Amino acid sequence: MSEQLSDTDRKWRKMLADGHPALTVMHHIFRYLPGPPRCKVCHNPFGGVGGKIVGLLGFRPSRKNPQLCHS
């Protein structure tokens, strides 16, 4: 049975299988900043000095799910 995928499904499948370039760059940058806990998706630090630095750039924990970024 052949499965037809929509454009959106193909994009999500590619991103989840191959990775997303912008997200990969963010992982490399944020890993050098101290401050656990971190976002589960982009590894943005929420605590410590790193959390204060990226907080000025607008990266904050989500109000509804504090394990993820709000933006």
C-alpha positions in Angstrom: 0.0 0.0 0.0 1.5 3.3 -1.1 1.3 6.2 1.3 1.0 9.7 -0.1 2.6 12.4 2.0 1.7 16.1 1.9 4.4 18.7 1.6 4.1 19.5 5.3 4.6 15.8 6.2 7.7 15.6 4.0 9.2 18.7 5.6 8.6 17.4 9.1 10.0 14.0 8.2 13.1 15.6 6.7 13.6 17.9 9.7 13.2 15.1 12.3 15.4 12.6 10.3 18.1 15.0 9.1 18.0 17.8 11.6 17.3 21.5 11.2 20.3 23.8 10.4 19.3 26.7 12.6 18.6 24.3 15.6 22.0 22.7 15.1 23.7 26.1 15.2 21.8 27.0 18.4 22.9 23.7 20.0 26.5 24.5 19.3 26.3 28.0 20.7 24.2 27.3 23.8 26.3 24.3 24.9 29.1 26.7 26.0 26.8 28.8 28.2 26.4 27.6 31.8 23.0 27.4 33.4 20.9 24.3 33.8 18.0 23.7 33.5 17.8 23.9 29.7 15.2 23.9 27.0 14.5 20.4 25.8 14.5 21.4 22.2 17.2 24.0 21.7 19.3 23.5 24.9 18.9 27.2 25.8 20.0 27.7 29.4 17.3 29.0 31.7 19.3 29.3 34.9 22.6 30.8 36.0 24.7 33.4 34.1 23.8 31.8 30.7 20.1 32.1 31.4 20.5 35.8 32.2 22.4 36.4 29.0 20.0 34.7 26.7 17.0 36.1 28.7 18.1 39.5 27.5 17.8 38.2 23.9 14.2 37.0 24.6 14.8 33.3 25.3 12.6 32.5 28.4 10.9 29.4 29.6 7.3 28.9 28.4 4.6 29.7 31.0 2.6 26.6 30.1 5.6 24.2 29.8 8.7 25.4 31.6 10.8 22.7 30.0 10.6 24.5 26.6 11.3 28.0 25.3 8.4 30.4 25.0 9.5 31.7 21.6 
